[in-house]
Every structure is written in C-alpha cells, then in structure tokens.
Amino acid sequence: SVFIVLGWIVLAGRLIQVQGTQRDALSASVTRQSTFQEPIPARPGEILDRHGHVLAMTIARESLYAVPSQIEDPWQFSWKVSQTLGLNADSIYERITDPATPHFAWIQRRLSDEQAAAVRRLELPSQCYGFRNEYMRQYPQGAFAAHVLGIRDIDNSGRGGLEESLNSMICGEDGIRLLTRDARGVVMEVAAEQSRPPQHGRTVISTLDLLIQIETERQLDRLVERWRPQGACAIVIDPASGEVLAMASRPTFDPGHLTHVPDGGWNNLAVSAVFEPGSTFKPLVVAWAVQKQMLQQDEMIDCHWGAYRMGRRVLHDHHAYGELSVEDVLVKSSNIGMARIAERMGLQELYRATVSFGFGRRTGIELPGEAGGLLRPLARWDDYSLGSVPMGQELAVTPLQLIAAHAALANGGRLVRPHILAAENDPVPSPLFSVNSVNA
C-alpha cells in the first residue's frame, strides 16, 4: 500500500508539472499541428494600351485539389477524376499516395466552369477534395505585342515583358486566412479577424497604340515571309517623347497558346539583339560634326575616287566618287567621305559623340533582358578606329539604342529615353545639338 500511495504522489506531481510549467508549450504545439495559413490570391491588374484597349486581363477560375488522407480508395478516385478531366490516372494516383503530402495535393489548376461542374457531378465524398479560387491570365489581342507583354505562369509570376518587369505592381499581394484541420482532416476556417485580405494588382497603362502595333506586326510578317531572316524586329517610337508606340520581334509566340513556341521565340530582339550598326551610324556622326562646327553643311568632301589610304590600310567605296556634298556623302553612303569627316573630329570627339548618343549603355526601358551593346573604352581606340567607327564598325548596338539615337535627329537634337510605361511627369531631356545640325 505504501508503494501505491507513492505512485499516486508521483503521478499527481507529474500532472501538476504538465498543467503548470508545460501548459503553454503543449498548447502551442497543438495549435501548430492543427492551424495553418492558406493564401488568398490577389487579382493581377490589367495591361492597357494608350487608348484603354485591354492587352492583358484576368478571369477567375477554380482549381481542384485532393485531401489524400481522406480518400479510402485512391485508385478509384484517380480513375474517376482522370476520366472526367482527361488526365492521366497514374499521375493522379502517384500524387495522392505520396506520403509527403497527406493533407493537400493539386489535381488540376484553373478549371473551366464546365470542368468544375463535371467534377461536382461525380459526387465524390466532400472530405476527399475541394476547390480553391485562383486567377488566370488572358490576352484578348492574341499574339500581338507578345514580347512587350510577356506571360504569367501557373503560380502567377511574371515571365518576360511588362509582366516580369512590373511584376510587383501588377500581381499585387496575396492575402492570408487561418484554417484549422480536425483529426479527420476536415478543414474549417477560423478567426476571421486574424486573416488578411489580398491587395489586388494595379492596372498598367502602356504607351503602345494597338492599331499601330497591329500594322507594325503585319508589315514585319510580310518582310519575314519575303526574306526569311533568322530574326527580325520593328520599333515605332515618338521621337518627341520617347514613347514606344509599337514593338515586335520575330520569331514570336502566342501567350495564350504556349505549347508550340519556336526556337528563339522568347527573345525580344528589339532590346536584346546586338549588331554593328553599319551605315545607319553615319548620319549621327555627320550631325555631331556639324553641331561642333567641324563640318559646314555646304562644303564638299574629297572622296579620292574610291580609294583612300588611312594609316595602315586603304579604304574603298562601292563606287568611285570625287567630291561629294555633305548630303551626298550620306545619300551615297561613302565610307571615304565619313573617314575624312572623322579625321577632322579626332578620336576623342568621335568617342564623345558615340557615348552622347547613348551607345554602350542600356536605355533603361521598362522591359527585361535589355542589352547594353558593346563599346570599347577610348583607351582601346586607335587610328584604325578613326576609319571604322564612322562607318558603324568596331561597336555593337541594339535596335532600341539605334532608334533612340535617330529619334534625336528627328526631334531637334534631344536624346530622349525610350519608355513603354505611360508617365505623366517624364523629365525633359537636354538638347544634344541644334535643329540646324539635324537639318544638315
């Protein structure tokens, strides 16, 4: 009897210890096991063109999940659902029998209304499955402006285009609700005051003009069909403001149908392609030389009848020219004429002109994947550069850099920053040169 009394004393002491000193710890442990957080998805904002045409929008969809621990016959469940949704039964079976996920397993995300209704008609035990509300991205203009827009993946993350670069603005912030699960795995919502509602995404207004975008892409497709290049791109920009009115790249993709994307289809060549500008660089050099009064608009340039020795090499033109006006140096694309102009400028001024037109650095447009081009430092230029750079060699540029530089020729001499996000208070850039230099 003494041992029995001592045993009861020990048990009573242990009970007091558990209730007193470990009560909070055990309570917290139970809470952790039974209460969990579930995200409340935020609705991504729309993307519009400058006139309010919808380029990207969001619709609500239901997503189907299973509660594996509550499924008595996993194979029968897998078979019924697979036949209804056109899925692989083995794949579903593997997911719902995975011991690592006893309480939740996705079956199919973003069902159509008809698919969700068909699942409900199966009359499966309610504790075996459930639906979560999610959002699905749609692009009502099809493949138009695909590289500018990008896509949103299955988890609502932006990939490419504005969807990626403005992801935090567009996608918003998911909310949270606290749920509890009983011993049978049945889920119930708890403590609404502890939940946080979602912050839906903002609508983005782009500078694109849908009508100009459509026509630009049609013309680009005609060019590709005729010449069969490996890649091509087109950009339409407002030279006064730097607003991009249209941008297209080929090959391309349809953001609503991603099963057949051609090789290179994800690349936005308008901002990522890098190439030697060639003769398209020549007008920029001439405009700079005129502005710096190193060249007169009405003078004649001796082009040495098609052959001109410059240091250790001889420059040639496609046709032999004697004297050409400044205008004809550009019209006839005379390499010798450009080299003669560059000799007056010298390496340092030629380099300053190249940098001032924005080459060698990114424009800063609101799109991912922009390249900065290639421009060697002045210390690595030599006499050979004096003949090569004026004809658009020894440097590499992107299409966007080049069109931004040429926009300065069209707007009176201001290098504007290309942008594709509408803004009310863009800073006014300082002129690079005067209107007279542009009209040379």
Buried (B, 14 or more C-beta within 10 A) or exposed (E): EEEEEEEEEEEEEEEEEEEEEEEEEEEEEEEEEBBBEBBBBBBBBBBBBBEEBBBBBBEEBBBBBBBBBBBEEBBEBBBBBBEBBEBEBEEBBEBBBEEEBBBBBEBBBBBEEEBBEBBEEEEBEEBBBBBBEBBBBEBEBEBBBBBBBBBBEEEBEBBBBBBBBBBEBBBBBBBBBBBBBEEEBEBEEEEEEEBBEBEBBBBBBBBBBBEBBBEBBEEBBEBBEEEEEEEBBBBBBBBEBBBBBBBBBBBBBBBBEEEEBEEBBBBBBBBBBBBBBEEBBBBBBBBBBBBBEBBEEEEBBEBBEBEBEBEEEEBEBEEEBEEBBBEBBBEBBBBBBBBBBBBEBEBEBBBBBBEBBBBBEBBEBBBBBBBBBBBEEBEEBEEBBBBBBBBBBBBBBBBBBBBBBBBBBEBBBBBBBBBBBBEEEEEEBEBBBEEEBBEB
